[in-house]
Amino acid sequence: MNITDKSRKSMESLGLTSYEIKVYLSLLEHGSMTAADISKTSGVPYSKIYEVLNSLENKIWLESDSSRPQTFFPKSPSTALDAIRLQKENEIKSNEEIIRNELMPIYEKSGVKEKPEIWVVRGFYNIAGKVSEIIQNSQKELLIALPQIAQEIAKPLQPLLRSLHDKGIRIVVLVSEGTSTEIIKTISRIADVRIKDDMFGGGVIGDSTQVLILLGEEGNRKGEPIAIWADHPGLAGYAKDYFNYLWNDARNNH
């Protein structure tokens, strides 16, 4: 069975070796088999086959019975991935508890203060540039809250958003009441869109790591928009939680 390089690299990133991928794909294609048959169909040397099968079973990609000769069965990719995710989450929770309990007291005792990157961004072009940077750096998800005052900033960024959409990256846009039907229709082609009444502020969140919050026009510089940008997962996480709260309270655009 042939698979794309992209799928093969994804399997490798989850810890599978070249032999393990060959064996698992062979089982997917042919169904349950003995070790000897798996060796023949996969091209993995028989001297290595039990080592590979035992490793795959430990990694939750297959299972076996107690028959003689022993038969091996592939787990579905979804079942294997769900089991791996749960295993990883449990490992993270366990390690997180150990690290927090031992290292946080040292950090707190030292008096060191965390210094996240936070910048004030002023002016239409500077804000548009920072938003463009967040868009281009997004790999998984882009969340946008678009009040009416920010719609001029959004227009020149549409080609970038289209490029992101074409890469399969999730784009979610919250627009304010009063946004033109034409703009909503255009954005809906590349993003999930909802409409929120009384949305005063706005912002952009990329992959829950970067956030730009649009504050409006600066008091002593009439007409000049001002925003805060932060490259900090904690702050971006709070912003995402608030975005989701607004999203759940918004209405669909149709």
C-alpha positions, 0 to 999 in steps of 0.5 A: 500500500502506498501513502503520501509522504505527508501521511508517512511523515505524520506517522513518523512524528508519532513515533513509528519507524519505517518497518512499523509503518510497513507492517501496519499498512500491510495489516490495513490492506490485507487484514489479520495475518500471522507473523510469517505472512506479515513479513512476506506482504510488508517486506520486513525481514522475518528476523525483525518481524516479532520485534516490530509487531511487539513494538506496534502492539505497545504503541497501540496500533495493533492487537493479537490473539492467543491462537497458534500460530498467533494472529495479528489485527490492525486497530483502526487509525481513529481508534489508535489515534484516540488511544495515543492522544489519551496516553499523551494527555495522561503523560502530560498531566502526570509530568505536569504535576511533578514539574509544577510541584518541584519547580514552581516553589524554586521559581517563586522563591527566586523572585524572577518575574515573567516578562511576556512580549507586549507592545502597543501598536498605533496606526492603520498600517502598523496594525495591518502589518501586525495582523498580517504577521499573525495570519502568515504565522498561523498553522492551525487556527485563526480567530478574528473579531471584526468590529466595523472600525476594523473593516478597512484593515481587513480588506487588504488582508483578504488574499492572505486569508484566502491563502490560509483557507487554501492550506486547510487552516481553520478561520473563524470570524465574528463580525459586528451588527451592521456589517455590510452583506457584501463583506459578510458574503465575501468572508463566508467563502473562506471562514465560519462567520457569525454576527454579534450585536454590541461588539465594541472591540476586536482582535486577532488570535493565531494558534492560541499563541499570538493575539492582537486586541484592537482598542479603537481610536486613541484619545489624543490622536483622533482617527488613529487606531490603537491596538495591543499585541502580545506573543504569550500563550497565556494571554492569547488563551484568555483572549480565545476564551473570551472570543469563544464566549462571544461566538457562542452568544452570536447568531449565524449569518443566514 
